[in-house]
Amino acid sequence: MPIIERNDVWGIEFDWFAVDEVGHLGFFASSGSGLVPIEAQSLEAEIEELAAHLHIPFGRDSWEHAAAAGLYAYDGDINGGPYRLNGTPEVRLLSHELPEFLQPLANAIGYRGRFGPAELHYEVGLFVPAAV
């Protein structure tokens, strides 16, 4: 999967979603230095719609709201390191539990693995578009 080069997102907070191999939703706050899938950038309006439906405001500590909504919430490292898990949901929301019209967006970017406490290094091949 192509990624936005670090220079393209450096200093810009960009929040995006992915789904893991068992259907758990993940929320990623780039912190201005985390790598972001190009596919996510092209879905900015849809990401905002999903975030609004889940009551996740963009901005400071948005990961807390994401975890409260049932998502694994990751925050990018300001120094360009891996995404770190900052919020674990008490009750996990699965992508198929969303309203039907939001499911394609929630499933647009897949993660080959399961979300959890490990750091997520953004590597080509780990995050894949739904069509792959």
C-alpha positions in Angstrom: 0.0 0.0 0.0 1.4 3.4 -0.9 2.0 5.7 2.0 2.2 9.4 2.3 5.8 10.5 2.6 6.8 11.8 6.0 7.4 15.3 4.6 3.8 15.4 3.4 2.3 14.8 6.9 5.0 16.3 9.1 3.3 18.8 11.4 -0.2 17.9 10.2 -2.5 16.0 12.6 -4.3 13.4 10.5 -6.7 10.9 12.1 -7.7 7.7 10.3 -9.3 4.3 10.9 -8.4 0.7 10.1 -9.9 -2.7 10.8 -7.8 -5.7 12.0 -8.1 -9.3 10.7 -10.9 -10.1 13.2 -13.0 -7.0 12.7 -11.8 -4.8 15.6 -11.7 -1.1 14.7 -8.5 0.9 15.2 -8.2 4.7 15.4 -4.9 6.3 14.5 -3.9 9.9 15.4 -0.7 10.7 13.4 0.5 13.4 15.7 1.9 15.1 12.7 4.6 12.6 12.3 3.0 9.1 11.9 2.8 7.7 8.4 -0.7 7.6 6.9 -2.0 5.5 4.0 -2.7 7.5 0.9 -6.1 5.8 0.8 -6.9 7.4 4.2 -6.0 10.8 2.9 -8.4 10.4 0.0 -11.2 9.5 2.4 -11.0 12.6 4.6 -14.7 13.5 4.4 -15.8 10.0 5.1 -13.4 9.7 8.0 -14.9 12.8 9.5 -18.4 11.3 9.0 -17.4 8.1 10.8 -15.7 10.0 13.6 -18.9 12.2 14.0 -21.0 9.0 14.2 -18.8 7.6 16.9 -18.6 10.9 18.8 -14.8 11.2 18.3 -13.8 14.8 18.1 -10.6 15.5 16.3 -7.9 17.2 18.2 -6.1 16.8 21.5 -6.7 13.4 23.2 -9.1 12.2 20.5 -7.8 8.7 21.2 -9.5 8.8 24.6 -12.9 9.3 22.9 -12.0 6.6 20.4 -11.3 4.0 23.1 -14.6 5.0 24.9 -16.4 4.4 21.5 -15.0 0.8 21.4 -11.9 1.3 19.2 -8.3 0.5 19.8 -6.7 3.9 19.9 -3.2 4.6 18.7 -1.2 7.8 18.8 1.7 8.5 16.6 5.1 9.3 18.0 6.0 12.9 17.7 9.6 11.9 16.9 8.5 9.6 14.0 8.5 6.3 15.9 5.8 3.7 15.8 2.1 4.2 16.7 1.6 3.4 20.4 -1.6 2.0 21.9 -3.0 4.8 24.1 -6.5 3.5 24.7 -8.0 0.0 24.9 -11.8 -0.3 24.6 -13.6 -1.9 27.5 -16.2 -3.2 25.0 -14.8 -3.6 21.5 -16.8 -2.4 18.6 -16.6 -4.6 15.5 -16.9 -3.2 12.0 -20.0 -5.2 11.2 -21.8 -3.6 14.2 -21.7 -0.2 12.5 -24.6 1.0 10.4 -24.5 -0.5 7.0 -23.7 2.8 5.3 -20.5 3.2 7.4 -19.1 -0.3 7.0 -17.3 0.2 3.7 -15.4 3.1 5.2 -14.6 1.2 8.4 -13.3 -1.7 6.3 -11.5 0.5 3.7 -8.0 0.0 5.3 -7.2 -3.4 6.8 -4.4 -4.4 9.1 -2.8 -7.8 8.7 -2.8 -8.7 12.3 -4.7 -8.0 15.5 -4.8 -4.7 17.4 -3.4 -4.9 20.9 -0.7 -3.6 23.2 2.2 -4.0 20.8 3.6 -0.9 19.0 2.5 -0.8 15.4 5.3 0.1 13.0 3.9 1.4 9.8 5.3 -0.9 7.2 4.2 -1.5 3.6 2.1 -4.6 3.5 0.8 -4.4 7.0 -2.0 -1.9 6.2 -3.8 -2.8 3.0 -6.7 -1.4 1.0 -9.9 -3.4 1.1 -9.6 -4.4 -2.5 -6.4 -6.4 -1.8 
